């Protein structure tokens, strides 16, 4: 854990108009983090951060998240080499969500499935509602089996 301290939330004015970082985590101790490409603005992923992940991200300049599925701190790119270097971090108005603008090392991918963005499928809406998802990225930037090992069990959620 780093020495970076967060301020205690004392008033709406402090949180919404002030200059003190006083993040609010949900009852599970988590905060959503939107991560986008610093150059293109493309949304790469939505992750969750606990206090330690937020502190490490701020102090190291590299994105850290909390994996809900593994219940563990996660340094993005530690296994794959696709480290996300933070160019800018912004907290929202009530300090319960954060947005990172990052540069991604290697192939520039951020999705563990191998695509550049975790948002690689479009959901048909309106008159097209109910149609199959449209896969927007036609090529994976890396093979997840080569990077992470065995392919996931297709019946596992």
N, C-alpha and C positions, 0 to 999 in steps of 0.2 A: 504494500500500500504506500502511496506517496504522501508527502506532507501537505499537499494542497488542501486547503480548508474551504468549505462552502459556507456562506453566510446563513444564519437562521432567518427564516421567513418571518417578518414582523408586521408588514402592512402591504396593502394592495399597491400603494404608491411606490414603496421600496421595490416590490417585485416587478411591477409593470412599467415604471418610469425611471427607476434607479439604475445605478451602475454596479450593483453588487450581484454576484452570481449566487443565487439562492434556489437551486433546482428543486423541483417537486417530483418525487418518484411515486409511482402508484402503490397500492397496498402490498404488492409483491416485491416492492423495492426496485421497480424498473421504469424506464423512460424510453419512448420511441425515438429512434434516430433515423432520419432520412439522409441518405448518402447519394450525392450526385457527382458527376464528372466535372472537375473544375474548369475544363476548357469548353465542353459542349453544353453543359447544363443537364445532360441526360440523367434521369434518375437511375441509379445503379442498384440500390437495395433499400430495404427498410429493416433495420435491426433494432435490438433492444440494448439498453445500457443500464447497468446498476451503478452505484456510486463509484466503485473501484474502476469500472470500465471508463466512466466519464473522467475521473481523475487521471488515469493512465493516458487516455487520448489527449487530454489537455497538456500534460507534462511531457509526453514523449513526441507528440506531433504525428503519431501513427494511430489509426483507428483500432479501438478495442471494443468488443461487444460482450454481452452476456447471452450465452446460448440457452434458451429455455428448454430445448430438447435434451441437451447434455447437462444442464444445470451447472454450467462452468463458464469462467471467464475465457474469452476467446480473442486472441490477437490476430486480426484479419491478415492472412498471408503467411502466418508462421509455418504452416505446412506446405502451402502451394507456392509460396514466393510472391504472391500477388498482393503485396503489402499496400495499404492505402495510406499515402502521406497526406496529411491534412493541410490544405491551403488556407481554409477559413472554416471557423465554427460559429454558428449563430444559434442563439437560444430564442424560443418563441416568446410571445408577449407575457404569458403567465408562467414561463420557465418550466413547463412540463413536457417539452419536446425539443430536440436539438436537430440541427441540419448541418451536415458536414459537406464541404466541397473538397474533393480529393483528387489526387493523381495516383493512378494505380500502376504499380510496377509490372514488369513482364508483359504479358499479352494484353493487359488492360482489362481483363475479365474480373468480375466481382461475384459471379454466380457459381456456386459449388456444382451446378449441373453442367457447367462448361460454357455457358453463354456469357456475353459481355455484361448484360444487365439481368437482374433477377426478374425483371418485368419484360420477359421476352414473348408474352402471349397477350393478344388483344381479346377482350370480351365483347362480343357483338351486343349492341344495345338498340333500343327502339324497335323499328320494324324488323331488325335482324336478331332480336332477342331469341335465345334458345338454339341458335346456330352453334356449330362447333367453334371452339377457340381458334384464333388465327395465330399461328406461330410466325413472329415477325423477324426473328434472326434465323437465317437459313444455314448458318455454319457455326459450330461451336468453336470457341477460341482455344480450347484445350480439351483433352480427354480426361474426364474425372477419374477413370479407373487407373490411368497412368500416374496421376497426381496423388490420389487418396487410397488407392488399393482396390480391393474387391468392389464389384458393383453392388448397389443396394438391393436388398431383398424386395422384389416387386410387390409383395403382399404386406410389407411393413409400412406403417404410417408413422 
